[in-house]
């Protein structure tokens, strides 16, 4: 499994012959738009954690280019199906075996609405299992005790956690979240995009390191492999 950071909370995950795009916000992110071309992404699936514009802005444009199937909660998938796009609806606690592997839609504590105020259902995260590896994609969330449920059924190889604070967990709570999901390898995301969520990189690395954990802070366009 190869995971490429596309800025903010956007990821491209390659699993064998399949490409999964998470929360595409590229054209509106000046840190990413000069480096990432929407036409080059070519996902088979687009995973959406919640409806906020900084997670859904490029969903339709990329689906137009690729024909990707949109996977999210019922309300978000219904929203895009109403515009003519293919979708697979899920809800909290639900799991589905796709051709690329298994997805489970899990709890997140946040809000969720489209830019026009339309209700976007309840926010969530994903547990992705493919090729013998499992990744927890937290989405935008506070620290929640429900995270402790995840390792009861799935051994997590990488936890993708928001670390920017203000709108989501900050670094101390992200360390606690990695304890809750019993995973010492963390990919940080949802940070530095704008002023409210800028972080001190060295302090973040030091904090995770002191807890015996590895924090990956990838440059936009950089990848790691599991």
N, C-alpha and C positions, 0 to 999 in steps of 0.2 A: 504494500500500500504506500503510495506516494502522496504527500500532502503539500500543496503549494499555497503560500499566503498571498492573497490578492489585496491586502489592505483592509483596515477596519475589522469587520467580522466576516469577510469573504474568503472562502477557501475553494480550491480545486482539488478534489480527491480522485486519484486514479487507482482503480481496483481491477487488476487484470485487463480486460478489454473494455471496461466501462469507465466513464468520467462523470463524477458527481460534483455539482457546483452548489456551494452553500451561501445563502444570503447575499446575492450579488448587488453590491453598491460600489460601482466603479466609475461610471461616467460622471457622477456627482461628487466624487472624491478626488480633489486635485492632487493628492499624494499618489493616487493609483492610476488616474486616467492617462497620464503621459507614458506609463510603463506597460499597461495592460490593454490589449485590444479585445473588444467583445467578440469579434468574429473569430478570434483564435481559440476561444475557450471550448467550443463544440461539446457541451455536456449532453449526456444521455438523460440525466435527471437533474432537477434543481430542487434542493432541499431548503425550505423556508421555515425559520424558527418562529417568526412573528411578523406582524404586518407593518411595522414602522418603516418609513421611507428609506432609512439608512440600512435596510435589510432587503427591501423589495424593489428598489428603484429600477433595476435593470432586468427584472424577471421577464417581463413581456418582450423586451427587445431581444434578449438572448434566446427565449423560446421561439421567437420568429425566425432567428438565424439558424437554430439547431433542431427545432422540433422536439425539444426536451419535454419530458413529463415532469410536472410540478408536484412535489410531495410536501404536504404540510397538514395543518389541522383542517377540519371540515370547512370552516368558514373561509379560510384563505383559498383553499382549492376551489370551493364553489365560486368565489369572486373571480378567479381566473378562468374557470370553465365557462362562466357567463360571458367572457370575452372570446371564447372559442379555443382555449388552450386545453391540452390534455393534462389530466391531473389524477393523483391518487390520494384520497383523503384519509387521514388518521386522527386518532385522539389519544389522550393520556393513558398510558399503560398498554396501549395496543402495539402489537408487533406484526411484521409482515416479511415473508421471505420473497425478496426480489431476485432478479437474475444476477445481480452483482453481489448479493449477500443479504443479511437481515438488518432491518431497521426497527428500533423501538422508539416510540415517541414518549418522552418523559417530562416530568414537571419542571417548570421554571417560574420564578416569581418576578413579574415585570408587568408592563401594560402592553396593549396591542390594538392599534387602530391604523387604518390607512390614512394617507395624507389629507384626504377629503373628510375625515372623521368617521368613515364607515367602520363598523365593528369588525375586528380581525380575529375574533375568538380568543381563547386563552393561549398565552405564549407557551412554548415548550423547548425542549432540546431533543437531541437524537443520540441513541447508542447504535453505532454502526459496527457490525461484525462481518468481516470478509477476509478470506484467505488465511484464517487462523489468527487474525488480529482484531482487536476491538478498540474503538475510539469513542470517547464520550464528548459530544459537542454540546456544550452547556447552553448556548444561546445567551441572550441578555437575561441575567438573573441575579438575584440576591443569593447569599448563602442560605441553603434550606436543609433541614434535617432529612428531607426525602432523598437527598443525594446518597444517604447511607443505604438505601435500598438497592442501589445499582450494583455494587459488588456482591450482593447476595445471589445474583443470577448470572453476572458477567464479570470476568476478570478484565479490567481495563488496562490497555497497554499505553494509551496516551489520553490525557485529559485536556481538552481545548476549553480554556476558561477565560472569561472577561476579567481584565485586571485594571481597567481605567478609572474605576470608582465613579462617584457622583450619580450615574445612571444605573450602575451595576455593582457587583462586588468590587472592592479594591484589593490590593495585594495581600494584606493580612487575611482577609476572608477567603481569598483564592487559595492560600496555603491551607487553610482549614478545609476547604472543599476538596483539595487533593487528598487530605487525610480521610475525609468521608468516603470518597470513591476508591480509596486504597490504591492510589497511583502516584508514583514519585516523578513521573515524566509529564511535564506540562507545556503546552503551547499556549502562550499568551496571545489574546486578541482583544479587540474593542478598546484600543488605547491610542493616544497621540493624534487621532484624526482631527480634532479641534480642541480648543482651549480647555473645556471642562474636563477632558479625560487625558491630558498630557501627564506622563509619568517620568520619574527619574529611573532610567534603565539600570544604572549601576546599583542603585539601592534595591530595585526589584530583584536583580540577580543575587545580590547579597542576602536578601531576606529569604528567598527560596533555598539558596545554598545552605544557610544556617539551619534550615529545617531538614537538611539532607535530601533535597529535591533538585531536579534539573529543570530550569525554566528556559524554554526556547523563545527568543524574540527574533523572528525572522524579518529580513528585509522584504519589501514588496517584490514578489516574483521569485523569492527563494523557496526552497523545498526541504523537507525532511522525509525519510523513508522508514517504514516499520517492517 
